[in-house]
Amino acid sequence: MVDQKLFGLELDKGNLEVVRRGDRYFVRYDAGAHQMAWREDEINEQDAMTVGSGKAGEYDVIVRLQTRLGLDAGTSNWQPPT
């Protein structure tokens, strides 16, 4: 299944992106504190729209997501294509 990018620019500059894969939504972002730790985590449609609302929305969704997943900074599960 092909990913459809909904939001996001320039992951290499610390930004994030939201993609839709079928009827599921995923956010891709760097979760590292002092090193790159790329993540791709599933979010719901409402969170996908919140991310698209701007930096405050991005921050809110990522904090809630990491809290829900119980993530430590630096835990990677995805790598951007080169």
C-alpha positions, 0 to 999 in steps of 0.5 A, a space after each residue: 500500500 502506498 503512503 499518501 503524505 498529508 502534512 510535513 516538509 523536510 524531515 532532515 531539518 527536524 520537522 515531522 510528517 503525517 502520512 495516510 496508509 489506507 485508512 490508518 494515519 502515521 506520524 513520522 518524527 525525530 524522537 531523539 534528544 541528543 541524537 537522531 531517533 526516527 519514529 513512525 507511530 500510528 495516530 488517529 484521524 483527529 490527531 492527524 488534523 491537529 498536527 496539521 494545525 501548526 507547531 502547538 498542535 504538533 507538540 501536543 500530539 507528540 507529547 500525548 503519543 509518547 506518553 501513551 506509548 511510554 517512550 524514552 527519548 532515543 527509541 527509533 523504529 523507522 528510518 527516512 529513505 535516503 
